[in-house]
């Protein structure tokens, strides 16, 4: 293969940042690696996103313990991807919350996704021996649910499809702060391999309508202030649209996946080539955009075998 597959060549440890983005609200970020969020209530703590392994989750817990000794009682998972959920056991949370759709996707493709992402992200899965198995929620919701951490209200909602079919966002009204998962990224490539290009923009509009004061995105720096928030939302929109448009044009004339790959690179490289995990994401993004443009409404399941076949088809 012309390039190291996915993130197999990225073995450099990332610098962790832990920023307060509202009173009692924290963003755990690591230079484009998956982010986590922390919501401190009156008597307990909610974590957003578990990390890929219990070993990585312990790094989040260490940061939590630097600011509070309250027990971690809730873990919210914005979607089903292995790098987000397989560290869940480290928190010993009483409640693990996902959307109904996200739980369904664990059942449908959770093991395949684990095998696939393990192959793509060897650094993130160091210490994988401590993962006890697939992560299943204790609590699910359809459109919305509310959790009270004492008097602190936390709204968990499915605003629409984007990064996956079952994406959740977490809104804390008293500070007007949102944790968006991978629906919004900042200076990091969106992974669209399980995405819905036709719906993503509308879901971004729904987030934008909240006019929040801060966002903890799925990857990249914490976003504080309306200027940063809107910049990230619009750059995410541009990334998604710039991936889909050229792939759709190729599909409309019955061109090949390889041609779609070249067309997407021509549009996206000048704008996004310095984004974190850009080279990793691009082949998967092109494959999904090409499928959606040809009428394949729901993302096909990625497997470790399909990953390699697709990578060789576009990179070889």
C-alpha positions as CSV (number, residue, x, y, z in Angstrom):
1,X,0.0,0.0,0.0
2,X,1.2,3.5,-0.8
3,X,0.5,4.8,2.7
4,X,0.4,3.2,6.1
5,X,-3.1,1.9,6.6
6,X,-5.4,4.2,8.5
7,X,-3.6,5.3,11.7
8,X,-1.2,2.4,12.0
9,X,1.7,4.8,11.4
10,X,0.7,7.2,14.2
11,X,2.3,5.9,17.4
12,X,3.1,9.3,18.9
13,X,1.6,10.0,22.3
14,X,-0.7,13.0,22.3
15,X,-0.6,15.9,24.8
16,X,-3.8,16.0,27.0
17,X,-5.6,19.2,27.7
18,X,-8.3,19.6,30.4
19,X,-10.3,22.8,29.9
20,X,-13.2,24.2,32.0
21,X,-15.8,25.3,29.4
22,X,-18.5,26.3,31.9
23,X,-19.0,26.1,35.6
24,X,-18.4,22.4,36.5
25,X,-18.1,21.4,32.8
26,X,-14.8,20.2,31.4
27,X,-13.4,19.0,28.0
28,X,-10.8,16.4,27.9
29,X,-8.9,16.8,24.6
30,X,-5.8,15.3,23.1
31,X,-4.5,16.8,19.8
32,X,-7.1,15.2,17.6
33,X,-7.6,12.0,19.5
34,X,-11.1,11.2,20.8
35,X,-12.4,13.7,23.3
36,X,-14.4,13.1,26.5
37,X,-16.5,15.4,28.5
38,X,-17.1,15.9,32.3
39,X,-20.3,17.3,33.9
40,X,-20.1,17.8,37.6
41,X,-23.4,17.9,39.4
42,X,-24.3,18.7,43.0
43,X,-23.4,15.2,44.3
44,X,-22.2,13.2,41.3
45,X,-20.4,13.3,37.9
46,X,-21.5,12.4,34.4
47,X,-18.8,11.4,31.8
48,X,-19.4,11.9,28.1
49,X,-17.6,9.3,25.9
50,X,-15.7,6.4,27.6
51,X,-12.5,6.3,25.4
52,X,-11.2,3.2,23.6
53,X,-9.9,1.2,26.5
54,X,-10.1,1.2,30.3
55,X,-6.4,2.2,30.3
56,X,-7.3,5.4,28.4
57,X,-10.4,5.9,30.5
58,X,-8.1,6.0,33.6
59,X,-6.5,9.2,32.1
60,X,-9.9,10.8,32.1
61,X,-10.6,9.7,35.6
62,X,-7.3,11.1,36.8
63,X,-8.3,14.5,35.4
64,X,-11.7,14.3,37.0
65,X,-10.1,13.5,40.4
66,X,-8.0,16.7,40.0
67,X,-11.2,18.8,40.2
68,X,-13.7,16.7,42.2
69,X,-14.0,13.7,44.5
70,X,-17.7,13.2,43.7
71,X,-18.6,9.7,42.4
72,X,-19.0,9.0,38.7
73,X,-22.6,7.8,38.4
74,X,-23.5,8.3,34.7
75,X,-21.7,7.6,31.4
76,X,-23.3,8.9,28.2
77,X,-22.1,7.5,24.9
78,X,-22.9,9.6,21.9
79,X,-22.7,6.7,19.4
80,X,-21.4,3.1,19.2
81,X,-17.9,3.4,17.8
82,X,-15.3,1.3,19.6
83,X,-12.9,4.2,20.2
84,X,-15.7,5.9,22.1
85,X,-17.2,3.1,24.2
86,X,-14.9,0.2,25.0
87,X,-13.3,1.9,28.0
88,X,-16.6,2.1,29.8
89,X,-15.9,-0.5,32.5
90,X,-13.2,1.7,34.1
91,X,-15.9,4.2,35.3
92,X,-18.1,1.7,37.2
93,X,-21.0,4.0,36.4
94,X,-24.5,3.0,37.6
95,X,-26.0,4.2,34.3
96,X,-24.6,3.9,30.8
97,X,-26.8,5.8,28.4
98,X,-27.1,5.6,24.6
99,X,-29.9,6.3,22.1
100,X,-32.0,3.3,21.1
101,X,-30.5,3.4,17.6
102,X,-27.0,3.4,18.9
103,X,-27.8,0.3,21.0
104,X,-29.2,-1.3,18.0
105,X,-26.0,-0.7,16.1
106,X,-23.9,-2.3,18.9
107,X,-26.1,-5.4,18.3
108,X,-25.9,-5.2,14.5
109,X,-22.2,-4.3,14.0
110,X,-20.5,-3.7,17.4
111,X,-18.0,-6.7,17.1
112,X,-17.2,-5.9,13.5
113,X,-16.5,-2.3,14.4
114,X,-14.3,-3.3,17.3
115,X,-12.2,-5.6,15.0
116,X,-12.1,-2.9,12.4
117,X,-11.0,0.0,14.7
118,X,-8.5,-2.2,16.5
119,X,-6.8,-2.7,13.2
120,X,-7.0,1.0,12.3
121,X,-5.9,2.6,15.7
122,X,-3.2,0.4,17.3
123,X,-2.0,3.2,19.6
124,X,-5.5,3.9,21.0
125,X,-6.0,0.2,21.8
126,X,-2.8,-0.3,23.8
127,X,-4.0,-2.2,26.9
128,X,-6.9,-3.7,25.0
129,X,-6.6,-6.9,27.1
130,X,-8.5,-5.1,29.9
131,X,-11.6,-4.6,27.7
132,X,-14.2,-7.0,29.1
133,X,-16.4,-7.1,26.0
134,X,-18.8,-5.0,24.0
135,X,-20.3,-2.0,25.9
136,X,-24.1,-2.2,26.4
137,X,-26.2,0.6,27.8
138,X,-28.3,0.2,30.9
139,X,-30.6,3.0,29.7
140,X,-31.7,4.1,26.2
141,X,-33.9,6.8,24.8
142,X,-35.6,7.5,21.5
143,X,-35.7,11.3,20.9
144,X,-34.7,12.9,24.3
145,X,-34.3,12.3,28.0
146,X,-33.3,14.4,31.0
147,X,-31.0,13.5,33.8
148,X,-30.7,15.5,37.0
149,X,-27.4,15.5,38.9
150,X,-28.9,17.0,42.0
151,X,-30.3,20.3,40.7
152,X,-28.2,20.3,37.6
153,X,-30.3,19.4,34.6
154,X,-28.7,17.6,31.7
155,X,-30.7,17.1,28.4
156,X,-29.6,14.2,26.1
157,X,-31.1,14.4,22.6
158,X,-31.0,12.8,19.2
159,X,-31.2,15.8,16.9
160,X,-30.7,13.9,13.6
161,X,-28.4,11.6,11.8
162,X,-24.9,12.8,11.0
163,X,-21.8,10.9,12.0
164,X,-24.0,7.8,12.6
165,X,-27.7,7.0,12.6
166,X,-27.9,7.2,16.4
167,X,-25.9,10.3,17.4
168,X,-26.7,12.0,20.7
169,X,-25.8,15.4,21.9
170,X,-25.7,16.5,25.6
171,X,-26.9,20.0,26.6
172,X,-26.4,21.6,30.0
173,X,-28.9,24.5,30.1
174,X,-27.6,26.3,33.1
175,X,-24.4,27.1,31.3
176,X,-25.7,26.7,27.7
177,X,-22.9,24.3,26.9
178,X,-23.1,21.3,24.5
179,X,-21.2,18.1,24.1
180,X,-21.7,17.1,20.4
181,X,-19.7,13.9,19.9
182,X,-18.4,13.6,16.3
183,X,-21.2,15.6,14.8
184,X,-18.9,18.6,15.2
185,X,-15.1,18.5,14.9
186,X,-12.5,21.3,15.2
187,X,-9.4,21.2,13.0
188,X,-9.8,17.4,12.8
189,X,-11.2,15.4,9.9
190,X,-14.8,14.2,10.2
191,X,-15.0,10.4,10.0
192,X,-17.9,9.8,7.6
193,X,-17.6,6.1,6.9
194,X,-20.8,5.4,8.8
195,X,-22.3,8.8,8.2
196,X,-25.4,10.3,6.4
197,X,-24.2,13.1,4.2
198,X,-27.7,14.2,3.2
199,X,-28.7,14.6,6.9
200,X,-25.6,16.0,8.5
201,X,-26.1,19.6,7.5
202,X,-29.6,19.7,9.0
203,X,-28.3,18.2,12.2
204,X,-25.6,20.9,12.4
205,X,-28.4,23.5,11.9
206,X,-30.3,22.0,14.9
207,X,-27.2,22.4,17.0
208,X,-26.6,25.9,15.7
209,X,-30.1,26.9,16.7
210,X,-29.2,26.4,20.4
211,X,-26.8,29.3,20.1
212,X,-24.6,27.7,22.7
213,X,-21.8,29.5,24.6
214,X,-19.3,26.5,24.3
215,X,-19.0,23.1,22.7
216,X,-16.8,20.2,23.5
217,X,-16.5,18.6,20.0
218,X,-15.7,15.0,19.2
219,X,-12.1,15.8,18.3
220,X,-10.0,18.9,18.5
221,X,-9.9,21.8,20.9
222,X,-12.7,22.9,23.2
223,X,-14.7,25.7,21.6
224,X,-15.5,28.6,23.9
225,X,-17.5,31.7,22.7
226,X,-19.9,32.0,19.8
227,X,-17.2,32.8,17.3
228,X,-15.3,29.6,17.9
229,X,-18.5,27.6,18.1
230,X,-19.8,28.9,14.8
231,X,-16.4,28.5,13.1
232,X,-16.3,24.9,14.0
233,X,-19.9,24.2,12.9
234,X,-19.3,25.8,9.6
235,X,-15.9,24.2,9.0
236,X,-17.5,20.8,9.8
237,X,-20.3,21.6,7.3
238,X,-17.7,22.6,4.6
239,X,-15.8,19.3,5.2
240,X,-18.9,17.2,4.8
241,X,-20.2,19.0,1.7
242,X,-16.7,19.1,0.1
243,X,-16.4,15.3,0.5
244,X,-19.9,14.5,-0.8
245,X,-20.2,16.9,-3.8
246,X,-17.3,15.6,-5.9
247,X,-18.1,11.9,-5.1
248,X,-21.7,12.5,-6.1
249,X,-20.7,14.0,-9.4
250,X,-18.5,11.0,-10.2
251,X,-21.3,8.6,-9.2
252,X,-23.8,10.4,-11.3
253,X,-21.8,9.6,-14.5
254,X,-21.1,6.0,-13.4
255,X,-17.5,6.7,-12.6
256,X,-15.4,4.4,-10.4
257,X,-14.6,4.6,-6.7
258,X,-11.0,5.4,-7.7
259,X,-12.2,8.4,-9.7
260,X,-14.3,9.6,-6.8
261,X,-11.3,9.3,-4.6
262,X,-9.3,11.6,-7.0
263,X,-12.1,14.1,-7.3
264,X,-12.6,14.3,-3.5
265,X,-8.8,14.8,-3.0
266,X,-8.8,17.6,-5.5
267,X,-11.4,19.5,-3.6
268,X,-10.5,18.6,0.0
269,X,-6.7,18.5,0.1
270,X,-6.2,22.3,-0.3
271,X,-8.5,23.0,2.6
272,X,-8.2,20.1,5.0
273,X,-4.9,18.2,4.5
274,X,-3.4,19.5,7.7
275,X,-6.4,18.3,9.8
276,X,-5.9,15.6,12.3
277,X,-6.6,12.0,11.0
278,X,-7.3,13.4,7.5
279,X,-5.4,10.7,5.6
280,X,-6.9,8.1,7.8
281,X,-10.5,9.2,7.3
282,X,-10.5,10.1,3.6
283,X,-10.7,6.7,2.0
284,X,-13.6,5.6,4.3
285,X,-15.3,9.0,3.7
286,X,-15.1,8.6,-0.1
287,X,-16.4,5.1,0.0
288,X,-19.4,6.1,2.0
289,X,-20.1,9.2,-0.1
290,X,-19.9,7.2,-3.3
291,X,-22.3,4.6,-1.8
292,X,-24.8,7.2,-0.7
293,X,-24.7,9.0,-4.0
294,X,-25.5,5.6,-5.7
295,X,-28.5,5.1,-3.5
296,X,-27.2,3.0,-0.7
297,X,-29.1,4.7,2.0
298,X,-27.6,3.0,5.1
299,X,-23.9,2.6,5.6
300,X,-22.5,-0.9,4.9
301,X,-20.8,-2.6,7.8
302,X,-17.1,-2.1,7.9
303,X,-15.0,-5.2,8.7
304,X,-11.3,-5.6,9.1
305,X,-11.3,-7.4,5.7
306,X,-13.4,-4.8,3.9
307,X,-11.2,-2.0,5.4
308,X,-8.1,-3.4,3.7
309,X,-9.9,-4.2,0.4
310,X,-11.2,-0.6,0.2
311,X,-7.9,1.0,1.1
312,X,-6.1,-0.9,-1.6
313,X,-8.7,-0.1,-4.1
314,X,-8.2,3.7,-3.7
315,X,-4.6,3.9,-2.5
316,X,-3.0,1.0,-4.5
